[in-house]
Protein backbone atom coordinates (compact mmCIF):
# COMPACT_ATOMS: atom_id res chain seq x y z
CA UNK A 1 0.00 0.00 0.00
CA UNK A 2 2.85 2.37 0.01
CA UNK A 3 2.11 3.34 -3.63
CA UNK A 4 -1.31 4.61 -2.69
CA UNK A 5 -0.06 7.04 -0.11
CA UNK A 6 1.24 9.63 -2.61
CA UNK A 7 -2.06 9.35 -4.51
CA UNK A 8 -4.03 10.06 -1.34
CA UNK A 9 -1.85 13.02 -0.53
CA UNK A 10 -2.35 14.36 -4.04
CA UNK A 11 -6.15 13.95 -3.85
CA UNK A 12 -6.24 15.63 -0.44
CA UNK A 13 -4.20 18.54 -1.77
CA UNK A 14 -6.49 18.97 -4.80
CA UNK A 15 -9.58 18.86 -2.61
CA UNK A 16 -8.11 21.37 -0.18
CA UNK A 17 -7.20 23.74 -3.00
CA UNK A 18 -10.71 23.43 -4.42
CA UNK A 19 -12.15 24.12 -0.98
CA UNK A 20 -10.05 27.24 -0.55
CA UNK A 21 -10.98 28.46 -4.02
CA UNK A 22 -14.67 27.93 -3.34
CA UNK A 23 -14.44 29.68 0.00
CA UNK A 24 -12.91 32.73 -1.67
CA UNK A 25 -15.96 33.27 -3.89
CA UNK A 26 -18.49 35.68 -2.47
CA UNK A 27 -16.96 35.86 0.94
CA UNK A 28 -16.02 39.55 0.92
CA UNK A 29 -17.13 42.05 3.51
CA UNK A 30 -18.39 44.46 0.89
CA UNK A 31 -22.14 44.74 0.61
CA UNK A 32 -23.36 44.11 -2.85
CA UNK A 33 -26.60 45.74 -3.78
CA UNK A 34 -28.19 45.52 -7.14
CA UNK A 35 -30.93 47.87 -8.02
CA UNK A 36 -33.41 46.87 -10.65
CA UNK A 37 -35.41 49.69 -12.09
CA UNK A 38 -38.61 48.91 -13.92
CA UNK A 39 -39.37 51.01 -16.96
CA UNK A 40 -41.95 53.73 -16.50
CA UNK A 41 -45.35 52.76 -17.78
CA UNK A 42 -48.39 54.79 -18.46
CA UNK A 43 -51.89 53.49 -18.19
CA UNK A 44 -54.50 54.71 -20.60
CA UNK A 45 -56.68 57.40 -19.14
CA UNK A 46 -60.30 56.44 -19.14
CA UNK A 47 -63.18 58.51 -18.12
CA UNK A 48 -66.65 57.43 -17.45
CA UNK A 49 -69.59 59.69 -17.57
CA UNK A 50 -73.16 58.92 -16.85
CA UNK A 51 -75.80 60.92 -18.56
CA UNK A 52 -79.48 60.82 -18.08
CA UNK A 53 -81.61 61.17 -21.17
CA UNK A 54 -85.01 62.64 -20.47
CA UNK A 55 -87.84 60.45 -21.59
CA UNK A 56 -90.63 61.88 -23.64
CA UNK A 57 -94.10 60.56 -23.95
CA UNK A 58 -95.80 60.68 -27.29
CA UNK A 59 -99.46 60.38 -27.97
CA UNK A 60 -100.57 57.12 -29.56
CA UNK A 61 -100.83 57.26 -33.30
CA UNK A 62 -103.78 56.12 -35.28
CA UNK A 63 -103.55 54.47 -38.63
CA UNK A 64 -106.07 54.01 -41.35
CA UNK A 65 -106.04 50.90 -43.47
CA UNK A 66 -107.60 50.98 -46.87
CA UNK A 67 -108.48 47.70 -48.50
CA UNK A 68 -108.93 47.50 -52.21
CA UNK A 69 -110.71 44.75 -54.04
CA UNK A 70 -108.47 42.37 -55.96
CA UNK A 71 -108.05 43.23 -59.57
CA UNK A 72 -109.05 40.76 -62.20
CA UNK A 73 -107.15 40.30 -65.37
CA UNK A 74 -109.18 39.84 -68.47
CA UNK A 75 -107.73 37.42 -70.91
CA UNK A 76 -108.39 37.30 -74.59
CA UNK A 77 -107.35 33.68 -74.79
CA UNK A 78 -110.44 32.43 -73.01
CA UNK A 79 -108.59 31.52 -69.77
CA UNK A 80 -110.53 31.44 -66.51
CA UNK A 81 -108.73 33.76 -64.02
CA UNK A 82 -110.42 32.02 -61.07
CA UNK A 83 -108.61 28.75 -61.87
CA UNK A 84 -104.88 28.09 -61.45
CA UNK A 85 -102.54 28.93 -64.30
CA UNK A 86 -101.74 25.80 -66.30
CA UNK A 87 -101.14 24.65 -69.87
CA UNK A 88 -104.91 24.29 -70.39
CA UNK A 89 -105.75 27.55 -68.56
CA UNK A 90 -103.02 30.04 -69.46
CA UNK A 91 -103.73 33.18 -67.44
CA UNK A 92 -101.66 36.28 -68.15
CA UNK A 93 -99.46 37.45 -65.27
CA UNK A 94 -99.74 40.94 -63.81
CA UNK A 95 -97.48 43.64 -65.21
CA UNK A 96 -94.12 44.19 -63.48
CA UNK A 97 -94.00 40.61 -62.17
CA UNK A 98 -91.81 37.76 -63.39
CA UNK A 99 -94.92 36.01 -64.70
CA UNK A 100 -96.07 39.13 -66.56
CA UNK A 101 -92.59 39.67 -67.99
CA UNK A 102 -92.54 36.09 -69.24
CA UNK A 103 -95.98 36.43 -70.83
CA UNK A 104 -94.92 39.67 -72.53
CA UNK A 105 -91.76 37.99 -73.83
CA UNK A 106 -93.82 35.12 -75.25
CA UNK A 107 -96.19 37.58 -76.95
CA UNK A 108 -93.22 39.38 -78.48
CA UNK A 109 -91.38 36.14 -79.43
CA UNK A 110 -93.96 33.40 -80.04
CA UNK A 111 -91.42 31.04 -81.60
CA UNK A 112 -89.30 31.10 -78.39
CA UNK A 113 -92.15 29.93 -76.16
CA UNK A 114 -93.70 27.27 -78.45
C-alpha positions as CSV (number, residue, x, y, z in Angstrom):
1,X,0.0,0.0,0.0
2,X,2.8,2.4,0.0
3,X,2.1,3.3,-3.6
4,X,-1.3,4.6,-2.7
5,X,-0.1,7.0,-0.1
6,X,1.2,9.6,-2.6
7,X,-2.1,9.4,-4.5
8,X,-4.0,10.1,-1.3
9,X,-1.9,13.0,-0.5
10,X,-2.3,14.4,-4.0
11,X,-6.1,14.0,-3.8
12,X,-6.2,15.6,-0.4
13,X,-4.2,18.5,-1.8
14,X,-6.5,19.0,-4.8
15,X,-9.6,18.9,-2.6
16,X,-8.1,21.4,-0.2
17,X,-7.2,23.7,-3.0
18,X,-10.7,23.4,-4.4
19,X,-12.2,24.1,-1.0
20,X,-10.1,27.2,-0.6
21,X,-11.0,28.5,-4.0
22,X,-14.7,27.9,-3.3
23,X,-14.4,29.7,0.0
24,X,-12.9,32.7,-1.7
25,X,-16.0,33.3,-3.9
26,X,-18.5,35.7,-2.5
27,X,-17.0,35.9,0.9
28,X,-16.0,39.5,0.9
29,X,-17.1,42.1,3.5
30,X,-18.4,44.5,0.9
31,X,-22.1,44.7,0.6
32,X,-23.4,44.1,-2.9
33,X,-26.6,45.7,-3.8
34,X,-28.2,45.5,-7.1
35,X,-30.9,47.9,-8.0
36,X,-33.4,46.9,-10.7
37,X,-35.4,49.7,-12.1
38,X,-38.6,48.9,-13.9
39,X,-39.4,51.0,-17.0
40,X,-41.9,53.7,-16.5
41,X,-45.3,52.8,-17.8
42,X,-48.4,54.8,-18.5
43,X,-51.9,53.5,-18.2
44,X,-54.5,54.7,-20.6
45,X,-56.7,57.4,-19.1
46,X,-60.3,56.4,-19.1
47,X,-63.2,58.5,-18.1
48,X,-66.7,57.4,-17.4
49,X,-69.6,59.7,-17.6
50,X,-73.2,58.9,-16.9
51,X,-75.8,60.9,-18.6
52,X,-79.5,60.8,-18.1
53,X,-81.6,61.2,-21.2
54,X,-85.0,62.6,-20.5
55,X,-87.8,60.5,-21.6
56,X,-90.6,61.9,-23.6
57,X,-94.1,60.6,-23.9
58,X,-95.8,60.7,-27.3
59,X,-99.5,60.4,-28.0
60,X,-100.6,57.1,-29.6
61,X,-100.8,57.3,-33.3
62,X,-103.8,56.1,-35.3
63,X,-103.6,54.5,-38.6
64,X,-106.1,54.0,-41.3
65,X,-106.0,50.9,-43.5
66,X,-107.6,51.0,-46.9
67,X,-108.5,47.7,-48.5
68,X,-108.9,47.5,-52.2
69,X,-110.7,44.8,-54.0
70,X,-108.5,42.4,-56.0
71,X,-108.0,43.2,-59.6
72,X,-109.0,40.8,-62.2
73,X,-107.2,40.3,-65.4
74,X,-109.2,39.8,-68.5
75,X,-107.7,37.4,-70.9
76,X,-108.4,37.3,-74.6
77,X,-107.3,33.7,-74.8
78,X,-110.4,32.4,-73.0
79,X,-108.6,31.5,-69.8
80,X,-110.5,31.4,-66.5
81,X,-108.7,33.8,-64.0
82,X,-110.4,32.0,-61.1
83,X,-108.6,28.8,-61.9
84,X,-104.9,28.1,-61.5
85,X,-102.5,28.9,-64.3
86,X,-101.7,25.8,-66.3
87,X,-101.1,24.7,-69.9
88,X,-104.9,24.3,-70.4
89,X,-105.8,27.5,-68.6
90,X,-103.0,30.0,-69.5
91,X,-103.7,33.2,-67.4
92,X,-101.7,36.3,-68.1
93,X,-99.5,37.4,-65.3
94,X,-99.7,40.9,-63.8
95,X,-97.5,43.6,-65.2
96,X,-94.1,44.2,-63.5
97,X,-94.0,40.6,-62.2
98,X,-91.8,37.8,-63.4
99,X,-94.9,36.0,-64.7
100,X,-96.1,39.1,-66.6
101,X,-92.6,39.7,-68.0
102,X,-92.5,36.1,-69.2
103,X,-96.0,36.4,-70.8
104,X,-94.9,39.7,-72.5
105,X,-91.8,38.0,-73.8
106,X,-93.8,35.1,-75.3
107,X,-96.2,37.6,-77.0
108,X,-93.2,39.4,-78.5
109,X,-91.4,36.1,-79.4
110,X,-94.0,33.4,-80.0
111,X,-91.4,31.0,-81.6
112,X,-89.3,31.1,-78.4
113,X,-92.1,29.9,-76.2
114,X,-93.7,27.3,-78.4
